[in-house]
Amino acid sequence: MSKKIFIIEDDINLLSGLQAKLRVDGFLVETSSGNCGINELVNNIKLSKPDYIILDLILPCLDGFEILKSVKSGKDLQGVPVFIFTNLSDEDTRSRSKKLGADYYFIKDDFMIDDFVLKFKKIISNKERATRNA
């Protein structure tokens, strides 16, 4: 069964690139540019029932921290790993993200799309292997 990923990203080129690359690798991908209300977005994520979420923190109409907080505080999505993929590289932002429940934190400037997808796949592969062996 294919793993499902929900991506929240407002940069259409990055969103399209991630979506295409992950689909080629066999993932089911749903996306949002973050141009809707937070309740609508969180409801869409819940309905999607993703295995993983990739979240940008800087969005035009929504606060990525509020999305993270809503995802991690609701029982429906509590166990879904959230990968932050942002341009914010300061330690305060990283620390705040971790406190709100982010599982992984990546800075966009450090990765090309292919590199990020490889890192993402390696993390989930290792996590699944560890779960099977536990």
C-alpha positions as CSV (number, residue, x, y, z in Angstrom):
1,M,0.0,0.0,0.0
2,S,1.3,3.4,-1.0
3,K,2.1,6.0,1.7
4,K,0.2,9.2,1.6
5,I,1.8,12.6,2.0
6,F,0.1,15.9,2.5
7,I,2.2,18.9,1.4
8,I,1.4,22.5,2.5
9,E,3.6,24.9,0.4
10,D,2.8,28.2,-1.3
11,D,5.8,28.2,-3.8
12,I,4.0,26.6,-6.8
13,N,7.3,25.5,-8.4
14,L,8.5,23.8,-5.3
15,L,5.1,22.3,-4.6
16,S,4.9,20.9,-8.2
17,G,8.5,19.6,-8.0
18,L,7.9,17.8,-4.7
19,Q,4.6,16.5,-5.8
20,A,6.0,15.1,-9.1
21,K,9.1,13.6,-7.5
22,L,7.2,11.9,-4.7
23,R,4.5,10.6,-7.1
24,V,7.2,9.1,-9.3
25,D,8.6,7.4,-6.2
26,G,5.2,5.8,-5.6
27,F,3.7,8.1,-3.0
28,L,0.1,9.3,-3.0
29,V,0.4,13.1,-2.7
30,E,-2.2,15.7,-1.7
31,T,-1.4,19.4,-1.6
32,S,-2.5,22.8,-0.4
33,S,-1.0,26.2,-1.0
34,G,-2.3,27.4,2.3
35,N,-4.7,29.8,0.7
36,C,-7.7,28.7,2.8
37,G,-8.7,29.1,6.4
38,I,-6.9,27.1,9.0
39,N,-10.0,25.0,9.9
40,E,-10.6,24.2,6.3
41,L,-7.0,23.2,5.8
42,V,-6.8,21.0,9.0
43,N,-10.1,19.4,8.0
44,N,-8.7,18.6,4.5
45,I,-5.6,17.1,6.1
46,K,-7.8,15.0,8.4
47,L,-9.9,13.8,5.5
48,S,-6.8,12.9,3.6
49,K,-5.5,10.7,6.4
50,P,-1.8,11.2,5.5
51,D,1.0,9.1,6.7
52,Y,3.3,12.2,6.6
53,I,3.0,15.9,6.4
54,I,5.5,18.3,4.8
55,L,4.8,21.9,6.0
56,D,6.2,25.3,5.0
57,L,6.1,27.7,7.9
58,I,5.9,30.9,5.8
59,L,2.5,31.0,4.0
60,P,0.6,33.9,2.5
61,C,-2.7,33.6,4.4
62,L,-1.9,31.2,7.3
63,D,0.7,30.9,10.0
64,G,2.6,27.6,9.7
65,F,3.1,27.4,13.4
66,E,-0.7,27.5,13.9
67,I,-1.1,24.7,11.4
68,L,1.5,22.7,13.2
69,K,-0.1,23.3,16.5
70,S,-3.6,22.3,15.2
71,V,-2.2,19.2,13.6
72,K,-0.3,18.0,16.7
73,S,-3.0,19.0,19.2
74,G,-5.9,17.2,17.5
75,K,-6.3,13.5,18.2
76,D,-6.9,12.6,14.5
77,L,-3.5,13.6,13.4
78,Q,-1.4,13.5,16.5
79,G,0.8,10.6,15.4
80,V,1.4,11.8,11.9
81,P,5.1,12.9,11.5
82,V,5.5,16.5,10.4
83,F,8.5,17.5,8.3
84,I,9.1,21.3,8.4
85,F,10.6,22.5,5.1
86,T,11.2,26.2,5.4
87,N,13.5,29.2,4.7
88,L,13.6,30.1,8.4
89,S,16.9,29.0,9.7
90,D,17.1,30.8,13.1
91,E,17.3,28.7,16.3
92,D,14.2,30.3,17.8
93,T,12.1,29.1,14.9
94,R,13.6,25.6,15.0
95,S,13.1,25.4,18.8
96,R,9.5,26.7,18.6
97,S,8.7,24.1,15.8
98,K,10.1,21.3,18.0
99,K,8.1,22.5,21.0
100,L,4.9,22.5,18.9
101,G,5.7,18.9,17.9
102,A,7.6,19.0,14.6
103,D,9.3,15.7,14.0
104,Y,11.9,16.9,11.5
105,Y,13.2,20.4,10.4
106,F,14.8,21.2,7.1
107,I,15.9,24.5,5.7
108,K,15.1,24.9,2.0
109,D,18.4,26.6,1.1
110,D,20.3,23.4,2.2
111,F,18.5,21.1,-0.2
112,M,17.6,20.7,-3.9
113,I,14.2,19.0,-4.3
114,D,15.9,15.7,-5.2
115,D,18.1,15.8,-2.1
116,F,15.2,16.6,0.1
117,V,13.1,13.7,-1.3
118,L,16.1,11.3,-0.8
119,K,16.5,12.4,2.8
120,F,12.7,12.2,3.4
121,K,12.6,8.7,1.9
122,K,15.6,7.6,4.0
123,I,14.1,8.8,7.2
124,I,10.7,7.1,6.7
125,S,12.4,3.9,5.5
126,N,14.6,3.8,8.6
127,K,11.6,4.6,10.8
128,E,9.5,1.8,9.2
129,R,12.4,-0.7,9.5
130,A,12.8,0.2,13.2
131,T,9.0,-0.2,13.8
132,R,9.1,-3.7,12.1
133,N,12.1,-4.8,14.2
134,A,10.7,-3.5,17.5
